């Protein structure tokens, strides 16, 4: 992806991140009953970044996610938690997972 177009890069990062976040959410829903103390839909940002966006720094990924949240105020598909260490898939995000191919 070209560094010359940061908007395209941010869209690609958000698209890739959301696809993986939705996939992980679906997996966790299948095992939710076996781990009742787990915080639902909360995942470490760095873990997802390393798994599917390793070519981008964690700061770049977080910046793209923050920008996406600002563009979607009131219906953001995700929320950053714990000093931006973790991410929460919101109800709106779960409803939009099909947009990311999940």
Number of C-alpha atoms within 10 A of each C-alpha: 8 7 8 8 9 12 12 13 18 19 15 15 22 22 16 16 22 25 19 21 27 22 15 16 20 16 11 17 11 9 10 16 10 9 10 9 8 11 10 15 21 20 19 16 21 19 14 21 22 13 11 14 19 13 9 13 13 17 11 14 22 21 15 21 25 17 15 17 17 12 11 12 9 9 13 16 20 23 16 19 14 8 7 14 13 17 22 20 22 17 13 13 19 18 12 15 20 11 11 16 12 15
